[in-house]
Amino acid sequence: MALSSARKKEILDTVAKLRVTDVRDGLDWVGRHNIGTVSPEIRPLWRTKAAGFAVTCRHIPTQRTVPTMTPGDYTKWAYEYWYGEVFANDLADQFSDTSFLVVDTCNTPTPAVGSMDSMIWAALGARGVLTNGGTRDSDETLEQKAIPIWSRWIVQPMYQGRVEWGGHSMPVEVGGQLVRPDDLVVADGDGAIVVPEELIDDVLTYAIQESENDKRVRALLFDRLGIPRNASTESVFEVEPHPYALSAEALDKRLKRA
């Protein structure tokens, strides 16, 4: 059964309190060690975090020949023919305020997002972009920070003569992972991870368990090292004590302070 908009927002409120590494732990705990983690070649354009439900699309490498023409004719050819027919896309109707755009460029070093696209998608409500393609206009995109981006390359070209529109709302592959519409995408400075829609609840249960245990031990270590506690040490979920929680006494023994 498809998740309701309200349920998606509840999930994203929970995920906002977790790290990618916590979600990775959650997938491990449900026995899915072999899925989820997007290739480390795909990195954030800047250190940030975002999460949302996948809106997928694909760009296909073209075999069409660019005809010889004058620069003036090229303008017409690019905007009327390529963007009017070959790369005409209808993504705008696919977005909601819980969306995370996932663009499969078939691993070609072509743009999946640029400074203008990023603002359009942000205005449509998208929370982030994940792609095995490139970011174009990266200086402007970095200055704007309209939407968080995880991409494989920084690139220069436009689409025409390079890729065709391959459609949307289908399973795609990005960074070695299958991504389907409405799968959960979580991304931060450690990269991106994809959780199949049907596993979300179980994965988050154990992501929370391990996150809370990590925070508790982190707080003890902060105290031992004289580091002021911060948000990374604060409990944010009400859960049962971890079955293998490390006590303060056991920590001191490990640190040879007992």
C-alpha beads as a LAMMPS data file, in Angstrom:
LAMMPS data file: protein, C-alpha beads

258 atoms
257 bonds

1 atom types
1 bond types

-500.0 500.0 xlo xhi
-500.0 500.0 ylo yhi
-500.0 500.0 zlo zhi

Masses

1 110.0

Atoms # bond

1 1 1 0.000 0.000 0.000
2 1 1 1.334 3.428 -0.960
3 1 1 2.351 5.672 1.897
4 1 1 0.105 8.649 2.567
5 1 1 1.484 12.165 2.459
6 1 1 1.047 12.455 6.225
7 1 1 2.916 9.198 6.844
8 1 1 5.749 10.285 4.554
9 1 1 6.137 13.484 6.554
10 1 1 6.218 11.510 9.812
11 1 1 8.964 9.296 8.405
12 1 1 10.976 12.299 7.248
13 1 1 10.633 13.934 10.664
14 1 1 12.161 10.778 12.143
15 1 1 14.902 10.518 9.526
16 1 1 15.900 14.151 10.127
17 1 1 17.166 13.028 13.552
18 1 1 19.302 10.222 12.096
19 1 1 22.531 9.972 10.131
20 1 1 23.138 8.006 6.962
21 1 1 25.300 5.704 9.076
22 1 1 22.349 5.003 11.388
23 1 1 20.193 4.076 8.408
24 1 1 23.011 1.842 7.169
25 1 1 22.958 0.100 10.547
26 1 1 19.198 -0.327 10.279
27 1 1 19.524 -2.068 6.918
28 1 1 22.200 -4.348 8.363
29 1 1 19.959 -5.249 11.302
30 1 1 17.224 -6.469 8.929
31 1 1 19.731 -8.561 6.992
32 1 1 20.115 -6.329 3.944
33 1 1 23.871 -5.795 3.990
34 1 1 24.009 -6.027 0.196
35 1 1 21.719 -3.109 -0.639
36 1 1 21.294 0.560 0.105
37 1 1 24.693 2.235 0.086
38 1 1 25.206 4.381 -3.006
39 1 1 28.717 4.297 -4.500
40 1 1 31.125 6.643 -2.685
41 1 1 31.930 8.157 -6.099
42 1 1 28.672 10.056 -5.682
43 1 1 29.332 12.880 -3.234
44 1 1 27.529 15.937 -1.847
45 1 1 28.251 19.195 -3.628
46 1 1 28.605 20.674 -0.142
47 1 1 28.326 19.250 3.378
48 1 1 24.620 19.020 4.094
49 1 1 21.860 16.489 4.697
50 1 1 18.493 15.747 3.137
51 1 1 15.935 12.984 2.823
52 1 1 12.853 12.310 0.758
53 1 1 10.920 9.833 -1.329
54 1 1 12.300 9.068 -4.760
55 1 1 10.974 10.688 -7.907
56 1 1 12.967 8.916 -10.604
57 1 1 13.910 9.798 -14.170
58 1 1 16.425 8.713 -16.793
59 1 1 18.595 10.450 -19.392
60 1 1 19.649 8.214 -22.293
61 1 1 22.872 8.722 -24.292
62 1 1 21.915 9.775 -27.806
63 1 1 23.014 8.380 -31.154
64 1 1 21.542 11.316 -33.063
65 1 1 23.927 13.360 -35.193
66 1 1 24.151 17.108 -34.679
67 1 1 23.739 18.636 -38.159
68 1 1 26.071 21.274 -39.554
69 1 1 24.410 24.681 -39.220
70 1 1 25.014 28.338 -38.434
71 1 1 25.082 29.458 -34.799
72 1 1 21.748 31.172 -35.363
73 1 1 20.196 27.987 -36.698
74 1 1 21.753 26.087 -33.817
75 1 1 19.770 28.184 -31.340
76 1 1 16.514 27.211 -33.044
77 1 1 17.590 23.575 -33.375
78 1 1 18.554 23.347 -29.688
79 1 1 15.453 24.956 -28.237
80 1 1 12.761 23.877 -30.679
81 1 1 14.002 20.442 -31.693
82 1 1 16.111 19.131 -28.807
83 1 1 14.326 20.685 -25.854
84 1 1 10.969 20.739 -27.611
85 1 1 11.006 17.125 -28.807
86 1 1 14.044 15.030 -27.882
87 1 1 14.440 16.194 -24.288
88 1 1 10.917 17.377 -23.564
89 1 1 10.181 16.317 -19.996
90 1 1 7.104 16.490 -17.817
91 1 1 8.676 16.203 -14.385
92 1 1 6.929 19.203 -12.861
93 1 1 3.763 17.254 -12.074
94 1 1 5.678 14.550 -10.189
95 1 1 6.908 16.607 -7.240
96 1 1 5.531 17.092 -3.766
97 1 1 7.085 18.501 -0.623
98 1 1 8.390 15.034 0.300
99 1 1 10.149 14.338 -3.024
100 1 1 13.809 13.550 -3.637
101 1 1 14.764 13.657 -7.325
102 1 1 16.875 10.711 -8.521
103 1 1 18.392 11.127 -12.006
104 1 1 19.978 8.191 -13.825
105 1 1 22.158 9.500 -16.677
106 1 1 23.318 5.966 -17.512
107 1 1 26.614 6.944 -15.857
108 1 1 27.472 9.481 -18.550
109 1 1 29.368 12.678 -17.568
110 1 1 26.456 14.858 -18.608
111 1 1 24.447 17.289 -16.506
112 1 1 21.649 16.059 -14.305
113 1 1 21.279 19.365 -12.495
114 1 1 22.396 22.965 -12.955
115 1 1 21.899 26.290 -11.250
116 1 1 18.543 26.947 -12.950
117 1 1 17.182 23.400 -12.658
118 1 1 18.089 23.280 -8.989
119 1 1 16.013 26.385 -8.277
120 1 1 13.064 25.090 -10.306
121 1 1 13.038 21.772 -8.473
122 1 1 13.393 23.509 -5.122
123 1 1 10.435 25.743 -5.990
124 1 1 8.426 22.615 -6.858
125 1 1 9.121 21.217 -3.399
126 1 1 11.935 18.720 -3.973
127 1 1 14.189 18.144 -0.966
128 1 1 17.316 16.967 -2.797
129 1 1 18.885 15.550 -5.960
130 1 1 20.797 12.273 -6.302
131 1 1 22.462 11.415 -9.605
132 1 1 25.139 9.296 -11.245
133 1 1 25.616 12.191 -13.655
134 1 1 26.997 15.656 -13.128
135 1 1 26.321 19.062 -11.650
136 1 1 26.687 21.985 -14.052
137 1 1 27.084 25.676 -13.119
138 1 1 28.521 24.444 -9.844
139 1 1 29.830 27.825 -8.672
140 1 1 26.349 29.353 -8.916
141 1 1 24.726 26.229 -7.517
142 1 1 27.042 26.346 -4.512
143 1 1 26.302 30.019 -3.948
144 1 1 22.534 29.523 -4.251
145 1 1 22.304 26.307 -2.215
146 1 1 18.698 26.104 -3.385
147 1 1 18.610 22.320 -3.033
148 1 1 21.091 19.736 -1.691
149 1 1 22.824 17.769 -4.472
150 1 1 24.724 14.478 -4.533
151 1 1 26.395 13.879 -7.904
152 1 1 29.241 11.939 -9.482
153 1 1 30.864 14.726 -11.485
154 1 1 31.171 18.450 -12.012
155 1 1 30.460 18.946 -15.725
156 1 1 30.248 21.687 -18.351
157 1 1 27.867 20.843 -21.241
158 1 1 24.160 21.244 -21.859
159 1 1 21.941 18.295 -22.846
160 1 1 21.581 18.794 -26.587
161 1 1 23.530 16.401 -28.762
162 1 1 24.386 14.273 -25.743
163 1 1 21.365 12.802 -23.965
164 1 1 17.687 12.234 -24.663
165 1 1 14.806 12.228 -22.226
166 1 1 14.221 8.634 -21.149
167 1 1 11.101 9.047 -19.046
168 1 1 10.203 9.169 -15.381
169 1 1 8.622 7.095 -12.626
170 1 1 10.505 3.892 -13.367
171 1 1 13.144 1.866 -11.511
172 1 1 16.612 3.318 -12.104
173 1 1 20.180 2.488 -11.074
174 1 1 22.306 5.087 -9.344
175 1 1 25.634 4.314 -7.720
176 1 1 25.096 0.572 -7.936
177 1 1 21.705 0.703 -6.221
178 1 1 18.224 0.089 -7.526
179 1 1 15.989 3.072 -6.825
180 1 1 12.239 2.802 -7.349
181 1 1 9.629 5.534 -7.105
182 1 1 8.828 6.186 -3.433
183 1 1 11.869 4.397 -2.041
184 1 1 13.374 6.422 0.801
185 1 1 16.564 8.352 0.000
186 1 1 18.705 9.630 2.872
187 1 1 21.895 11.598 2.252
188 1 1 24.499 13.550 4.202
189 1 1 28.255 14.110 4.285
190 1 1 28.821 10.340 4.304
191 1 1 27.035 9.927 0.961
192 1 1 23.599 8.557 0.142
193 1 1 21.601 5.455 1.004
194 1 1 18.362 4.039 -0.407
195 1 1 15.797 2.119 1.655
196 1 1 13.160 0.072 -0.197
197 1 1 9.710 1.389 0.645
198 1 1 8.559 -1.918 2.150
199 1 1 11.500 -2.018 4.600
200 1 1 11.295 1.537 5.928
201 1 1 9.547 0.857 9.245
202 1 1 11.794 -2.033 10.281
203 1 1 14.955 -0.255 9.159
204 1 1 14.108 2.870 11.135
205 1 1 13.344 0.844 14.271
206 1 1 16.900 -0.461 14.388
207 1 1 18.463 2.725 13.071
208 1 1 16.946 4.460 16.097
209 1 1 18.146 1.710 18.450
210 1 1 21.746 2.038 17.294
211 1 1 21.650 5.833 17.084
212 1 1 20.481 6.158 20.680
213 1 1 23.139 3.745 21.900
214 1 1 25.801 5.663 19.994
215 1 1 24.663 8.963 21.509
216 1 1 24.767 7.568 25.033
217 1 1 28.320 6.242 24.683
218 1 1 29.370 9.384 22.849
219 1 1 28.166 11.471 25.800
220 1 1 30.290 9.406 28.190
221 1 1 33.345 9.837 25.975
222 1 1 32.741 13.575 25.668
223 1 1 32.742 13.781 29.460
224 1 1 35.945 11.773 29.757
225 1 1 37.684 13.965 27.171
226 1 1 36.388 17.258 28.543
227 1 1 34.414 18.037 25.391
228 1 1 31.183 19.980 25.977
229 1 1 28.172 17.863 25.085
230 1 1 26.296 18.876 21.936
231 1 1 23.423 17.724 19.736
232 1 1 25.303 14.559 18.809
233 1 1 25.073 13.398 22.437
234 1 1 21.421 14.267 23.081
235 1 1 18.809 11.509 23.148
236 1 1 15.935 12.319 20.791
237 1 1 13.913 9.086 20.822
238 1 1 12.150 7.271 23.654
239 1 1 13.303 3.666 23.304
240 1 1 14.079 0.705 25.515
241 1 1 17.660 0.532 26.817
242 1 1 20.030 -1.101 24.356
243 1 1 20.475 -4.799 25.206
244 1 1 24.238 -4.408 24.964
245 1 1 24.617 -0.904 26.340
246 1 1 28.107 -0.067 27.557
247 1 1 28.018 1.133 31.152
248 1 1 30.107 4.018 32.440
249 1 1 32.022 1.536 34.598
250 1 1 32.720 -0.756 31.648
251 1 1 33.872 2.212 29.589
252 1 1 36.267 3.332 32.308
253 1 1 37.635 -0.189 32.503
254 1 1 38.162 -0.211 28.748
255 1 1 39.924 3.135 29.043
256 1 1 41.979 1.727 31.925
257 1 1 40.541 4.307 34.306
258 1 1 38.861 1.866 36.657

Bonds

1 1 1 2
2 1 2 3
3 1 3 4
4 1 4 5
5 1 5 6
6 1 6 7
7 1 7 8
8 1 8 9
9 1 9 10
10 1 10 11
11 1 11 12
12 1 12 13
13 1 13 14
14 1 14 15
15 1 15 16
16 1 16 17
17 1 17 18
18 1 18 19
19 1 19 20
20 1 20 21
21 1 21 22
22 1 22 23
23 1 23 24
24 1 24 25
25 1 25 26
26 1 26 27
27 1 27 28
28 1 28 29
29 1 29 30
30 1 30 31
31 1 31 32
32 1 32 33
33 1 33 34
34 1 34 35
35 1 35 36
36 1 36 37
37 1 37 38
38 1 38 39
39 1 39 40
40 1 40 41
41 1 41 42
42 1 42 43
43 1 43 44
44 1 44 45
45 1 45 46
46 1 46 47
47 1 47 48
48 1 48 49
49 1 49 50
50 1 50 51
51 1 51 52
52 1 52 53
53 1 53 54
54 1 54 55
55 1 55 56
56 1 56 57
57 1 57 58
58 1 58 59
59 1 59 60
60 1 60 61
61 1 61 62
62 1 62 63
63 1 63 64
64 1 64 65
65 1 65 66
66 1 66 67
67 1 67 68
68 1 68 69
69 1 69 70
70 1 70 71
71 1 71 72
72 1 72 73
73 1 73 74
74 1 74 75
75 1 75 76
76 1 76 77
77 1 77 78
78 1 78 79
79 1 79 80
80 1 80 81
81 1 81 82
82 1 82 83
83 1 83 84
84 1 84 85
85 1 85 86
86 1 86 87
87 1 87 88
88 1 88 89
89 1 89 90
90 1 90 91
91 1 91 92
92 1 92 93
93 1 93 94
94 1 94 95
95 1 95 96
96 1 96 97
97 1 97 98
98 1 98 99
99 1 99 100
100 1 100 101
101 1 101 102
102 1 102 103
103 1 103 104
104 1 104 105
105 1 105 106
106 1 106 107
107 1 107 108
108 1 108 109
109 1 109 110
110 1 110 111
111 1 111 112
112 1 112 113
113 1 113 114
114 1 114 115
115 1 115 116
116 1 116 117
117 1 117 118
118 1 118 119
119 1 119 120
120 1 120 121
121 1 121 122
122 1 122 123
123 1 123 124
124 1 124 125
125 1 125 126
126 1 126 127
127 1 127 128
128 1 128 129
129 1 129 130
130 1 130 131
131 1 131 132
132 1 132 133
133 1 133 134
134 1 134 135
135 1 135 136
136 1 136 137
137 1 137 138
138 1 138 139
139 1 139 140
140 1 140 141
141 1 141 142
142 1 142 143
143 1 143 144
144 1 144 145
145 1 145 146
146 1 146 147
147 1 147 148
148 1 148 149
149 1 149 150
150 1 150 151
151 1 151 152
152 1 152 153
153 1 153 154
154 1 154 155
155 1 155 156
156 1 156 157
157 1 157 158
158 1 158 159
159 1 159 160
160 1 160 161
161 1 161 162
162 1 162 163
163 1 163 164
164 1 164 165
165 1 165 166
166 1 166 167
167 1 167 168
168 1 168 169
169 1 169 170
170 1 170 171
171 1 171 172
172 1 172 173
173 1 173 174
174 1 174 175
175 1 175 176
176 1 176 177
177 1 177 178
178 1 178 179
179 1 179 180
180 1 180 181
181 1 181 182
182 1 182 183
183 1 183 184
184 1 184 185
185 1 185 186
186 1 186 187
187 1 187 188
188 1 188 189
189 1 189 190
190 1 190 191
191 1 191 192
192 1 192 193
193 1 193 194
194 1 194 195
195 1 195 196
196 1 196 197
197 1 197 198
198 1 198 199
199 1 199 200
200 1 200 201
201 1 201 202
202 1 202 203
203 1 203 204
204 1 204 205
205 1 205 206
206 1 206 207
207 1 207 208
208 1 208 209
209 1 209 210
210 1 210 211
211 1 211 212
212 1 212 213
213 1 213 214
214 1 214 215
215 1 215 216
216 1 216 217
217 1 217 218
218 1 218 219
219 1 219 220
220 1 220 221
221 1 221 222
222 1 222 223
223 1 223 224
224 1 224 225
225 1 225 226
226 1 226 227
227 1 227 228
228 1 228 229
229 1 229 230
230 1 230 231
231 1 231 232
232 1 232 233
233 1 233 234
234 1 234 235
235 1 235 236
236 1 236 237
237 1 237 238
238 1 238 239
239 1 239 240
240 1 240 241
241 1 241 242
242 1 242 243
243 1 243 244
244 1 244 245
245 1 245 246
246 1 246 247
247 1 247 248
248 1 248 249
249 1 249 250
250 1 250 251
251 1 251 252
252 1 252 253
253 1 253 254
254 1 254 255
255 1 255 256
256 1 256 257
257 1 257 258
